[in-house]
Amino acid sequence: MQGHIDAGHFQVLGANLQIVIDGFGSFPIIANKVLLDEGLGTSNGTEAVKFDAEGWYPLERWLNALKRIGSEFGDYLLYQSGMTTPKNAVFPPTVTDIHSALKCIDIAYHMNHAVRGEAMFSPSTGEMREGIGHYAYSHTPGKNLVILECSTPYPCDFDQGIIIAMAQRFQPAARLTHDASKPCRKSGGLSCSYHVTW
């Protein structure tokens, strides 16, 4: 995890907790245990987690849950969880093609995070609050190539899952490669750079 973002000041929208439950597929009981162990949601008397999809939960606990999933169950489960994000997170209605889908990841990311219960992006004013990094989009004109530089506190594999899922909603043949010439958060870098081609 990145050290330059103080996650203690931020919250994540409860709907996102479903991401790891979906990421575990046929084994949601394991995801539920991780979430409960990290103080995210409450037990409903069974092994399932009860949470408020519209409530705000501490980002630090959410990042701890993802870190545990990566270390205990492997990066592939982080990737799988990231791929379920588009169906659980809130996205603006302007998403109509691969470019708008990849551009909007940063806006959606800020809509799904808050400071003291106030979302970090307001669709009505267009105001975005800073402090949790970005998914910076750039397109190479004339090429089916988009570069996203991610400076979020999320695991590299989780972000890869989010990006490829969003790209493949509009371009099923889209592929993602991690730019090996740039830093990676897994090795202490402050960001990761991903190339999306189709």
N, C-alpha and C positions, 0 to 999 in steps of 0.2 A: 504494500500500500504506500501511497505517497505520503511524505512527511510534511509537505509544505501547505497542506490544507488542514485547518483545525476543525475536524468534523464535529466537535462538541457543540458548536454554535448552530448546527443545521439539523433539519428534520427531513424525512422522506415520507411521501404519501403512502398510506396504508395499503392501497391497491397493489403496490409493488411487492408486498410480502408474498402475494400469490405467485410471483415469478419463480421463486425457488421451489415452491411446492410443485408447480408445473414442470420445472426443470428436472425433478426427480422422477417424473413419469409414474411408473407403477409402484414406486416406493415413497409415497408422500409422507409416510410415518417418520422416515428419517429426517426429511426437511422440517416437519413439524417439531421434532425434538430439538433440532438446531435452533429454530426460531424461539422456542420456549426457553431453552438454555440461555439464550442471549437477551431474554426479557422482552421479546417482541410478541405481542398478543398475549392471550390467556388461554388456558386449557378449558375446553367446553365439557369436561367430564370424560371425554373419550381421549383418543390420542391426537385429535385434530386441533388446530390452532384457531381460536376465534379472534378476529381483528376487525377494526373499523376501516373499511376501504377508503373512507373520506377523512379519516383522522391522520394526524401527524405523529411519526415515531422517530426516536433519536437516530440520526444518521450514523453515529459512531457504532451503535449496536448492530445496525444493518450491515455496515462494512465488516464488523467482526464476524457476523454470520457468514458472509461471503468468503472471508479469509479462511474460516474454519472449513467451509465446504471445499475450497481449493486444496487446503493442506490435508484434510482427512479423506476426501473422496476423489480428488483429482481435478485438473483444469478442464477436462471435458465436460464435467457437470456444470462448471461456471459458464462455459460456452453454451451448453444446452439451456441453462437458465436465462442467459442473455437473449437467446433466440426467442424465448417466450415473452419478452418485454413488450413488443409491439401490440400484443393482444391484451395486455394488462394495464399499460400506461395510458395517460391522457395525451392525445395528439390533436393539433389544430386541424380544422376542416379543409385547409388549403393544400393538403397532401394529395397530389394527383399523378405524379410521375416519380421516377427514380431521383431526379434532382431535388424536387420539393421534399421528397421523403428524407433524403440524406441531409438537406439543409435544416429541416425542422427538428432533427434529433436534438440539437442544442436548445431550441426553444422548449421542446417537450421535456427535456432534462430539467430545465429550470422551472417548468410548470409543476413538476413532480417532486420538487424540493422546496423547503421553506426556511425562513428565519423567524423564530418565535411565532410559528403558526401562520405566517404570511407567505404565500407562494412567491418564488423568486422571479417569476415572469407573469406579468398581467396582460392577458389578451386584449383587454379594453383600452389600456394606455400604451401598450407596446414596451413598457419599461421592464428592463432586465436588471436584477441585482447581481452583484459580483460576489465571488468568494469560494466557488466550488469547481472552478475550472470550466473548460469548454470542449465542445466537439466542433473544431474549426474546419469549415468546408471550403475547398477550392476545386474548381473545374478547369480542365485543360481544354480550351476551345478547339473544336474540330475532332476531338478524341472522345471515345467512350471511357473516360478515366476521371474519377473523382478521388481527391486525396482528403482524408479526414485526419486531423491531428487532435488527439485526445489528451487533455490535461486534467482529467477527472481523478478522483481518489479511488475509482473502481478498478478491479483487476483487469488486466490486459485481455484475458480470454473472455470475460464477461462482456466487455465492450465490443470485441470482435463478433460475438453472437448477436448483439443488438444491431450492429451495422449491417451484417450480412442478411439478417431477417428483414430489415427495412428495405434493403436494396432488392432482394428477391421477391418482395411483394409486387414490384413493378417490372422487374427484369429477372425472370426465373433463372437465367443463365449467368447472373452476376457472380463474380468471384472476388475474394478478398485476399490480399497478401500484406503481411507486415513488412514495412520498409526496414530491412536489416541494416541499412546504412545509417539509420537514425537511432536515438536512444530508445530504451524500453523500460517501462515501469517495473518489470520483473527484476531488472538488474540495477535498480536505483535511479533510473531516469525520471524526469519530471513529466514526460509525455511519451506517447507512442504515435507513430504515423502509419496509417493504413491506406493502401491503394485499392479502390474498387473499380473493376473493369467489367465490361459486358459486350 
